[in-house]
Amino acid sequence: MQVLSAYATVDATYSEFLTLSFTSRVDKSSTMPTENNTYFYPSVSTSIDLSKLISIPKVNSWRVRGSYANVGSALTSTNIGPTYQTLGYGLLGYGSSYYSPYDGPTYQNSSSYNISLIQNIPAAGFTNTISNPELEPNFSSAWEAGTDFGLFKNRLNFDFTYFSSIDGPKIFSLPISGATGYSSALVNGIEVERRGVEITASGTPVLNPKGFNWKIMFNYSSNQQYLKDIYPGVDKLNIYYKVGDRMDKIYGTDFVRTPDGQYINDASGRPIRNSVPQYLGNANSDWAGSVINTLSYKNISFNFQFDGRFGGTILDYVEQKTYQGGRHINTVLGEMGEARLNDVKGVKSYVGDGVVVSNGQAIEYDSDGKVTNYDKLQYAPNTAATYLQDYISRVYGTNSSYSISRTFVKLREVVVTYDFPKKLFDGTFINTASVSLVGRNLLYFAEKTDIDIEQYAGTNGTSGLQTPTMRRFGFNVNITF
């Protein structure tokens, strides 16, 4: 691979209130078709100190800022290795692949053969991907705008930032009909937009250099990804995602329910599972926030911080497996506890929640698994007894049963500090000294507190099994010379 590049940058200031920065870059890469192997990407940023231009009562500082950046790339990867391995063929079984700080070619747009063995006879097969002589580079762009200002001798400060970035159009493999003799075509498409906002407010409600002081800071932030575009003629990505959807939507198994949310059970007394995966929520939180307080009186200060994330869904893998394995406390209490003993005796005794269809009408569904004939269904309470283990296997083998809110709040940190009087160190090499008592992760609030949602963030919205967060206590000694 050969890349030729040109780069330029300009930084300018005017009258100490305006700053401007420009960058531009041109790359010519051998990994792209000749017609599209040269691509340009610029950036610009600026900051204006308005407090030096205009005077507003009680406003001590006021700045606005903005930036835009664009980055291009072209069929490269940090995974460097022998060509046959990069193409995904491992016939020879030797050589190595490793990650490099620089990118190398991916060979994705190459018309190539793979070599394999069929019944111990060497064979060659042409690529299943149609190469594209008009392929264009990947591009990612981002912009942000913000302002910050201070009031009342900077005792009250605000900072606001809005940002948006678009990743794409990317280079991706578009699935096509096997009747063409190929399985995919390499094309440009898929644009994903990430946007969000961050707001910080801080203030000093009480200020007394010789007595009591109080400082407080609030922070709010959101950061979400949305599918902006796919490809002409394509209306869904990865089966479920449509243009405008959040990219962290969770789809999983769910039950068929009445309009008011009750399980609809089959004749055996177990809930009917929907044959089509359903939307269960978003894997990421809607927003995050924190509040930090610092109280001080002469030589003693008290600092504490609450923070958390709000919104979102997580699949509680721990709850699922403890139910399925009979380790959950509820499986030995009440009706479940009685039914568990009856299971051992071979007696079906557990009657689950929900209803059954009482008028013999078959349930009808659309292509998304939604019930279409609610108006024709009549219900009666479920009375069919089943084995508890069978019921738990059905219920906790279904994702929606162990999906919980991802919202949590923590008392993240508490610090009590004592600053020793400076006069104690007169005539010594020590300038200042302090000692602090520190506690972290002291309180936790969530829908289910048997797991730490923050630590059990696995993949695809499912909790993992790592060690939960522990409360920690300690002390710090700080000495300056």
Order of alpha helices (4+ residues) and beta strands (2+ residues): beta-beta-beta-beta-beta-alpha-beta-beta-beta-beta-beta-beta-beta-beta-beta-beta-beta-beta-beta-beta-beta-beta-alpha-alpha-beta-beta-alpha-beta-beta-beta-beta
